[in-house]
Each structure stands twice: as C-alpha cells, then as structure tokens.
C-alpha cells in the first residue's frame, strides 16, 4: 500500500476546481523559458530542454531489462517505443522503477496505423509460464502497484482473458497487498471474457479507446 505521507499528500492536494479557477499559483512566480523561440539566420534550431529525453541507462534500468529478458517477458514500453522509458525504468534513489508488462507475447493480431507493435494474423502460441514468470519478476521488484496490458489475440477463443486471470492470481498469491491494474484489449465485445478478467481479483479494470474505429484494424 502507499506510504502514509503519500496518501495524505493525495488527499490534501489540489483538485480539478483548483486548476479551473487558476488559483493554484501566481503566474509571476513561474520560471521563464530563456531560450529563443525564433531561429536566427544560419542558426541551428535546438529543441527546448523540456522536450528532450535522456538516453535510457542506469542501474535500475539495466536490472529491470535483464530481469525481463531472462524470464522472456515483454513490456509495452519497449514494443510501443515509448520515449519515456528511461524515466519509468530508471527510477532513482527515492523512486521505484516501474514498467507496464505486456502479456501474451510481442505480436498483435491487429494492425492499427498509430501503433509500433508487431502484427501478424497467426502470432506464436502463448507461453504457459508467462503468468508465473510475470508474478516472479514483479515480486522481485517489490512494487506496490503494477499495470498489466497485452496485445490483441483475436486468434484465441477468449482473446486471452484466461491468461490475464491466471497472471492476476499468481500476483496476488505472491503478494496479496499489491494493487493490480489490467489494461485489457476489447475482447471483440465478448462480455464473458470481460467478466473473467473483472472477477480475477484485480483492483482496477481499464481499457484504452485509442482512436476512432476507422483507424483501427
């Protein structure tokens, strides 16, 4: 569970109305960006510092990556080529390295135009050890909260719902206090598959609506 200080901070922190009213802070105290917004003649245009990301590296980053490779696990961070991977995986002295585990392999049965994940109509079969290995890796990291997502597996009768449920079960067996969020595919609208995941013992059920149906395949 979250430490007491973090819980108190979240409870007493600003809410939506504070942002809407604009009373959070005096704009005169904001840090001013000193860079040039217009390129001088012959000058090379540089990205502002807030738009740059560091090259992923560090002890936490390497530890997490090595664990994933040794257990043949995948993350949406890598497969979707997320630019923030260094921040999430790197953690720090006072921060926990986190990752969003991507279940059911690294190949999706759909070919959405906006996504970088590999696609195929007949992906490799599921790894039956993946639910166990996922729980093992997360237990080693000592996380309080973990997000499980997956590729779409339209080649399977239940879309992989049973695989999701087994992973949650193994996680809760190893650490009953861990909070588990499942960010699932749409299971082609199969409510029985949705119910199987929803009743697996998870804490948060989530589903992304990435874009309009016309851009999904």
Buried (B, 14 or more C-beta within 10 A) or exposed (E): EEEEEEEEEEEEEEEEEEEEEEEEEEEEEEEEEEEEEEEEEEEEEEEEEEEEEEEBEBEBBEBBBEBBEEBEBBBBBBBBEBEEBBBBBBBEEEEEBBBBBBBBBBBBBBBBEEBEBEBEEEBEEBBEEBBBBBBBBBBEBEBBBBBBBBBBBBBBEBBBBBBBBBBBBBBBEBBEEBBBBBBBBBBEEBEEBBEBBBEBBBEEBEEEEEEEEEEBE
